[in-house]
Amino acid sequence: MILSEKQLPLRAWRTLAVSVAALLVWDVAVTFLYLNDTTHFDGIDIQFTLFGTAIALFVGFMVNASYGRWWEARTLWGQVVNSSRSLARQALVLVDQDRPDTAELARQVVRNQVAYVHVLRTSLRGQPLPPEAGRFLGADRLERVARAANRQTAILLDSDRLVTEAQRRGGVGELARLELEAALVALTDAQGGLERIQKTPLPVQYRFLPRFFSRVFCLILPFAVVEDLGWLTPLGSGLVGLMFLMAVQIGDQLANPFADDVYDVPMTAMTRTIEIDLVQMLGDEAPGPVTPVEEVLY
């Protein structure tokens, strides 16, 4: 997630470099041919304003749809943050802490939750199990989780079993168990929403048509403005074309909020925040927060 309000980091421009360079070469070529009268297209009348308006609508639909996916992903991660804190707090307060056996079960629920958010993050990004999983789950639990088709769900199941065991031992009352179960259900709902976004890409029409028509518009634009701008055509046409290309690129990037790129939801920072909060609840030493890299928070 980009934090700077002044300028786009250099990394975000790299994917546009080739397209912008090709666009400038094309604009210069059209301007040179027109002003040297080597071709005869000065009579071409292109209603570029009408075309530009129509294409802007296509691009607007794409960007709005992409931003909707990004914002929903961010909202669901906010639910994960809140539910993780609630689950940890309830586990440490509602489970009998005067009994060593049930107190240890409650602490393991909190450790499970730290591992859960990190595993959820790497799963959404298509990455292997994070080192935090082994550190907070232990060898036996890690082995069971690694064998599961849905590893984050396996961790929630283990936490539910721990709560059930604490209730069986008399360390959790019925109402307390319902509160803990509600927090686990909220986590499951948020996880389901995040996985839905991950497994349901933006429809191809929303991605292909704005990209295709924007490039076509960039090709015809210098023909429409060269008579008025002359040698300034590459500057004017290039700037307008750059705006369309940037809008399409932003839509492409926002469409996948888990891409581990400059535009994605900062899951690494949020999972670290959860880890800090929950580890401090346990009374242990917590790591430091994730810091931005070149004005980008991952």
N, C-alpha and C positions, 0 to 999 in steps of 0.2 A: 504494500500500500504506500503510495507516494505521500510524503508529509510536506514537502516543500510547496509553497504557494507562488514562488517566484519563477521557476522554470522547470521544465521536464528534465529529469536526469538523462545523461548521455545514453545510457543503456536503452531507454525507451525509444530513442531515435534510430537505433541501428537497423531495425526491420524496415524503416522507411528510406534508408539511404539509397538503395538501388532504385527504387521506384521514383524518388525525387530526382536522382541523377538522370534517369531515362526521360523523365518528363521535361527537364530543362534542355536536354539535347534535342528532343522533339520540338520544343518551342523555338529554339534557336534555328533549327532547320527550316521550319515553316516561315519564320520571320525573314530569314536570308533569301529563301526562294521567292517570297512575295515582293520584297523590296528590290530585288535584282531582276524582277520581271521574267524569271525563267519559266514560270508557269502562269496559268491564267485562271486563278480562282478568286479574283477580286470581285467577281459578280455573285459569288455564293452568298446567299442570305440565310443565316442560321439564327433561329430564334433561341439563342442560348439561355436567355432568361427563363423561358418556359421550360426548357429541358432541365436547367439547373434547379428550378423550383420543384419539379417532379422528382428529380433524383434526391434532392434534400429531404423530401418526405420519406423516401425509401430508407435513406441513411438514418433519419430520425427514428423511424420504427425500429430499426436494428439496434440503435444505441439505447433506446428506452427499454426494449426487451432485455438487452444484455445487462443494463443497470438494475433492472428488476430482479434478475437472477443473482447479481452480486449483492444487492441489499438484502434479499431474502436469506442468502447464505450468512451474511453478517448478523442478521437478526437471530437466526438459529444458533449461531455460535454464542451470541449473547445469552441465549437460554441455557446453553451448555455451561457457561461460566456461572450463572446464577444457581442452576440446579446442582452443580458440583459443590459450590460453597454450602448450599442448604443440606445436601446429603452428608457432607463431612461434619457440619455443625450438629446435625441431628444425631449422627452416629456417636459422636463424642459426648453428647449431653443426654440423650434419651436412653442409651444403653448403660446399664449399671457399671459404673467405673470403680466401685468398691470391690468387685469380684475380679481377680486377675484374669480368669479365663474369658469372661465376656468383654472385659476391657481390651484385651488383646484382639478379640474378634472385631471390635469397633475400630481399632487402629488399623487393622488390615483392610477394612472397608475403605478407609481414607486413603491408604496406600494404593489400593486397587483403583480408586478414582483418579489418582495422579497418573497411573499407568494408562488408564482408559483414555484420557484426553490426548495423550501423546500417540497412542495407537490409532485413535480416530483420525488425528491429523495426518499421520503417514499413510493411512489407508486411503483417505480422500486424495492424496497426492500420488498414489500409486507407488509408494516407497516401501522398503522392507521394515520390519519391526525396529523401533527406535531403541537405543540403549537404556532409556528410562524404563522400558517394560521389564527388563531383567532386574534392574536395580530396585524397583518397587514391588514386583510380583514374587521374586524368588524363583529358584530353578524349577520346582515342581509345577507351580502355577504357569510359569512361562512356557513350559513344555506342553501343557494342556491347551493354552491359548494359541500357541503356534500351530497346533494341529487343526484348529477350528476353521471352518470356511469363513465365518465372520468373527474376527478376533475381538473386536470391540464388544460385540454382543456376548461373547464368552466371558469377558471380564465382568460385565453387568450381571450375568447369571451367577458367577462366583460370589459377587457381593450379595446377591439376594440369598444365596445359600448360607452365607455367613450370618446374615440377619436372622434367618430361620433357625440356625443353630443357636444363636444367642437367645432367641425366644424360647427354644426348647429347654435351654438351661435355666430359664427363669430370669434372664437379665434384661428382657425387653417385654413391656406390656403390649396388649393388643392395640391400643390407640397409637403407641409409639411405632409399632410395626407398620401400621397404616400410613403414618407420616413418612417413614423411610421408603415404603413402597411407592408412595406418590412421587417422591424425588426420583426414584429409579424409572418410573413410567415417563416422567417429563424428559429425562435423558434419552430414553428410547424414542420418544416422539421427535425430539430434535435430531437425533441421529438419522431417523428415517427420512426426515426432510432434507438433510444434507446429502444423504445417499441418493435421493431422488434427483436432486440437482446434478450430482456427479454422473449419474447413469442416463440422464435425459438431456442430450445436447440441444442447443438452439436449433430449430428447424433449418434445413439446408437453404430454404428459400430466403430466410432472414439473413443468412450469411453470404450466399452467392450473388443474389440480385443486386444488393447495394454495392458490393465490391466490383461486379462486372460493369454496371452502369456508371459508376464513379470513374472508372478507367476510360470508358468510352467518352464521357463528358470531358475528361482531361485531354483526350485526343482531338476533339472537335473545337475546344475552346479557343486555341490560338487562331484558327481560321475566322472566328467570329470577332476577335478584338484587334487583329493585326492592322486593319485599316485605320483604326483610331489610335492605337498605341505605338505603332511603328516599331522602332528598335527597343522600346520598353515592353514589348509583348512578352518576352520570357519572364520579366519581373512580375507583371500583372497576372498573366495566365498561370505562372508557376505558383504564386501565392494562393490564388483561388484553388488551384488543383491540390496544393498542399493541405488546405483546409479540409477538402473532401477526403483525401487519403488519411489524414490524421483521425477524422471522425470514424472512418471505417476501421482503422487500426484499434482505436479505443473500444469500439463495439466488439471486435474480435477478442480483445484481451479481457474485457469484462464478462464475456459470455462464459468463460471458464474461471470461476473465482478460486479454484484450487490448483492453479497451474504453477505455483511457486515462482511467480514472476512479479514484476513491479506493480501490477495492477491487482494482485489477488488479495483475498482476505488475509490479514496478518495472523495466520493460525499459529505460527511459531511463537510470536510474542504473547498471544492469548493463552496458549497452553503453558507457557512459562509463568505467566501471571497466576494461573490456577495452581500450578505446582508451588509457587511461593506461598500463596495463601494457605493451602492445605498442609504443607510441611510445617509452617509456623503454627498452625493449629495443633499439630502433634508435638510441638515444643522442640523441634529439631532445627538445625541450621539450614536455611534456604539459600538457593543460588541467587545471583543477581538477575535483574530483568534483561530482556533482549533489547539491544540498542539499535537504532537505525544505521543502515549502511548506505552511504551516499544519498541521504534523504529518503531512503526507502526502508520501511519496516516490514519484515517478513513474518 
